[in-house]
């Protein structure tokens, strides 16, 4: 993954100074790109459904709460 190779020096520097927040900020876009790739290209429909649910949850949407009256 070329993008990961280009960001690795920054992550290593952040790790040395213990800046975990900066590491998360730098890698979050890569993680999201991977999730979108899985959503589009995973051979398993179960994986695609799980990723779609996770993306929606991160965007602030949650499953409908079922109630029994």
Order of alpha helices (4+ residues) and beta strands (2+ residues): alpha-alpha-alpha
